[in-house]
Amino acid sequence: MAGYLLFDLYFRKDTDRCAEKPLTVRADCRGKLPMSRRMACRAPGRVEVMNRQRRFKIYCQRVACFCAALLEKLKQPSHALSVVFISARRMRLINRHYRQRDYATDVLSFSYPGILSNGIPYLGEVLISPEVASHQALRYRVDPEKELRRLLVHGVLHLLGYDHEKDRGRMRRVEANIMRQKFFRQLPALADMRERQ
């Protein structure tokens, strides 16, 4: 996959990956993943997931299937993307470098228009800090799992060109609509949002 153009600049030496290899999700993955039938992948898009943080357990295959279903709902099933989970410290470095904002944010999206991955359009990368997501969930009194899913939706919408700072609420309406849909609320969990000791 063409992913990690940005991420490789910073973290080439880091080898902390998910227990699984990066996953290419296909429509025929039903039954091959350790999850309920309700969460079986239906979208033929390709999603690669990496976990580069150690504080929270991320279920990479479940995240990939969630993102594949999201792409299908957004009528982009034939597109590829990458999702990378990183620490708050690394998120702060990237946010400072690319946005000149010296704090750890929850999600960043980097779009790569015109790039193909194995012959299909590659949307880009979504970087998420589960640590920041967990703190936000506590602050706003929402379920950490729901917050993580919301951040995935938010990041993918940015890859598709939505911009909540300029679109007069259009992105927020699309995000709210997706969050009301059945696939958004389905179990199993995408991560264990309890901090590891």
Stockholm file with secondary structure:
# STOCKHOLM 1.0

chainA/1-197         MAGYLLFDLYFRKDTDRCAEKPLTVRADCRGKLPMSRRMACRAPGRVEVMNRQRRFKIYCQRVACFCAALLEKLKQPSHALSVVFISARRMRLINRHYRQRDYATDVLSFSYPGILSNGIPYLGEVLISPEVASHQALRYRVDPEKELRRLLVHGVLHLLGYDHEKDRGRMRRVEANIMRQKFFRQLPALADMRERQ
#=GR chainA/1-197 SS CCCCTTHHHHHTTCCCCCSSCCCCCCGGGTTTSSSCGGGCCCCCCEEEEEEECSSSEECHHHHHHHHHHHHHHTTCTTCEEEEEEECHHHHHHHHHHHHCCCSCCSEEEEECTTCEETTEEEEEEEEECHHHHHHHHHHHTCCHHHHHHHHHHHHHHHHTTCCTTTSTTHHHHHHHHHHTSHHHHCSSCSEECSCCC
#=GC SS_cons         CCCCTTHHHHHTTCCCCCSSCCCCCCGGGTTTSSSCGGGCCCCCCEEEEEEECSSSEECHHHHHHHHHHHHHHTTCTTCEEEEEEECHHHHHHHHHHHHCCCSCCSEEEEECTTCEETTEEEEEEEEECHHHHHHHHHHHTCCHHHHHHHHHHHHHHHHTTCCTTTSTTHHHHHHHHHHTSHHHHCSSCSEECSCCC
//
